[in-house]
Amino acid sequence: MQYDYSKNKDEHPEPINADVKGLIPEWLQGTLIRNGPGLFSLGETRYNHWFDGMALLHSFTIKKGEVTYRSKYLQGDTYNSNMQANRIVVSEMGTMAYPDPCKNIFSKVITFLSHTIPDFTDNCANNIIKYGNDYHATSETNYIRKIDPMTLETQEKVDYLKYLPVNIVASHTHYDKEGNSYSMGTCIAEKGKTKYTLFKVPGGSGSDGSPPLKSAEVVCTVPCRSLLTPSYYHSFGMTDNYFVFIEQPLKLDVLKMATAYLRGVNWASCMKFHAEDSTLIHLIDRKTKKEVGIKFYTGAMAVYHQVNAFEDDGHVVFDVICYDDNSLYEMFYLDKLKEQMGADTMYCKPKCKRFVLPLSDMVCCVTGEDLVKLKYTTASAVKEKEGKVLCQGEGLCDGVELPRINYNFNGKKYRYSYMCCVDISPVATKIVKFDAETKQKIEWTGGDCFSSEPVFIPRPDAVDEDDGVVLTCIINAKPVQGGFLLVLDGKSFKEVARACIDVDFHMDMHGYFIPDIKTLPRPPKTARSNTPHISTF
């Protein structure tokens, strides 16, 4: 069973009615938007890496037990330039665009200069995030694209640099119960300093028609440990009182990136994993807006996705999906994906690990003491000289990726996560529900199918953490049969319904569920609201 990552996919901008088998719960009303690469070759040129493909949005609108589907390419500047030239003319992280040999010398000089001080792509093919009342397609450059969440039409191009000093911004955003959004970006070599910037976009921003980022506020900054080699990061953690930022030894070499075009290499080749370095764990107090005084660190690891973080009895606990190196990115070069499909290759299997950061007074502790006092975890945090604390994670499970939780429990003690099973290869053929308390897994597999990131939607009046449904987009290995949106019961993890669509789906990355608030029952005034608040994390 193989999935062709390099195949160009057709868009379907007009709504298609799905054939629903089973019964979708009446309370489940809203739109699931997913984002991922869908176009990999133009004319005689092609992308080298799967992540580089042109962004293809698709959505599933659920209303009164019925489902409609549509998909549309993100028509940003990059897409339009490539289409007009019928070739790749805008560089991506893993694919450097070179001028048409037929172009004159002036055009070639302009192309060279644009890569020396690059104006990055607005091919936002990774995620969907919300700022204020606006929804945006995003990747990890300084550009995002506002979209119409119902029609998937591409709207304004938004440049972070007009509002914040950030050259690179993480794909994953957090949201609090007031509707505020929190994101992180890297400011490179501004006034001789490179720093990580955590910022907040207030809920409701942009209601007057102005860009929501106009109201953005810097929460805090964290200095980078090296001026010209900042850490790459894809996500961060948030609890009620703290932010958790992992400064990992997967680093971007800024000087090499500036000369990559001249040297005939792509920007991704300038990202290197330094196995000899440690991983720094920054804990930021949300009230003081400063780092806590304790210096936490662990061994070298690469982290893309954080599962959740919470506070418990004087500790901050956070769960992550981690790797021993950066081979995951290398595996998604399209040529390598073709090789791997027919042969047994070495695969750096991801691990879900739990780390614990004690908040106890370090003065009263002796060197060599394990400061973790929680009984339910084997994670340790040992005090060393000079006030440093060496953290060792507890292995919860392995072979999982793309974690999602009930977001009403984000930043709080939780039990369940929903993930793709990637124990054999990075291509998921099944999804799992994992119980962090019992360490038990429940799996769903559909035979000749490929699974996307599972998204948990809580029942509006739910009390139990796993009372709701899980939505995941399933790609049929036999495209002639089309794909389907799978609806699983959150508790039993058994199929409730599937919405079949006669479309050859593309493999997507992340997404966002927008509940139809008008159809949800209003909770009692004295009860805590569990209205679905679904983020991209």
Disulfide bonds with the S-S distance in Angstrom:
none
